[in-house]
Amino acid sequence: MKLVSVVVPCYNEEEVLPMFYEEITKVTDQMTRDHPELCFEFLFVNDGSKDKTLEIFRSLADKDERVRYISFSRNFGKESGMYAGLKNAKGDYVVVMDADLQHPPKFLPEMYSYVKDGEYDCATTRRVSRKGESKVRSWFARLFYKIMNKISQTEIVDGAQDFRFMTRQMVDAILDMTEYNRFSKGIFSWVGFNTKYIEYENVERPAGTSSWSFWGLFRYSLEGIMAFSTAPLVMASILGFITCAIAFILIIVAVIKAIFDIGEAPDGYPTIICLIFLFSGLQLFSVGILGQYLSKTYLETKKRPIYIAKETAEMYRARKKEKADSAKSSSKEKKA
């Protein structure tokens, strides 16, 4: 038997979770009929949700022994959720997908068909449209991929998603990258392995709202740039060289004018103020870039855990069994 672990990071997904569970079990049950060698486990990760997401996990664990979950002590972010899921997955194959059904479970049989023969180590989906997104958000997303692929040696395919069907070998390679500041889209590409991209039209959420704001996505894009490129540092050096060259030329021009008394003496105040603001801004911008890289290095050297688990399905079931055993023993004592 080959075990497939379906990892699902969740944050405030109470509205869509019942629909997702119904859809994923429908697809996986059909897959086990078509491929008797397969069995499944569903590993949900609660990333500090503030709604009833954890309660739904508990109810699913009560009725389906294939369901496992990990609940964090607070919100650590989706990257931590994916890492926790991959780390705790027991499967020979591991699937990573969202609970919002924008990663359609219907693609799982096709993904498995590409991976099972060993030709591909990973099958993933790639959006060819951004239907349902605002034009501004779509434009910035495409711009990010263009910039990223120009300044980084790690190619990130435009529209590629975290929805992936991976072999155990690829998952182990990803887990070997224990960095604290994680950018999974880059990590998936960096580790290599043969990947099959399945193109599809974007699917809108059937319920609930996305927890990703424009500002959150912007910060996430900066994480990716700094994690897989040193181009901003080079840019700061180039800006410093250019401004020094301009300043050196202006000094020579000023000296020549003073020696040969060429032209009238300028008033100077507006020019000086503008130059002060310009060069101060460039300096602060360059220092800011250095500060961002330094802050990432600082966080890495602390070696803090990527996540902290507060509750798991195993803990929940053990606690429930203990209560049941305690109730039985107390009832026997009363009868005696």
Secondary structure, DSSP 8 states (H G I E B T S, - for coil): -EEEEEEEEESS-TTTHHHHHHHHHHHHHHHHHH-TTEEEEEEEEE-S-SSSHHHHHHHHHHH-TTEEEEEESS---HHHHHHHHHHH---SEEEE--TTSSS-GGGHHHHHHHHTTSS-SEEEEEES--TTS-HHHHHHHHHHHHHHHHH-SS---TTEEEEEEEEHHHHHHHHT---SS--HHHHHHHT---EEEEEE-----SSS--S--HHHHHHHHHHHHHHH--HHHHHHHHHHHHHHHHHHHHHHHHHHHHHHT-S-----HHHHHHHHHHHHHHHHHHHHHHHHHHHHHHHHHHT--S--EEEEHHHHHHHHHHHHHHHHHHHHHHH-
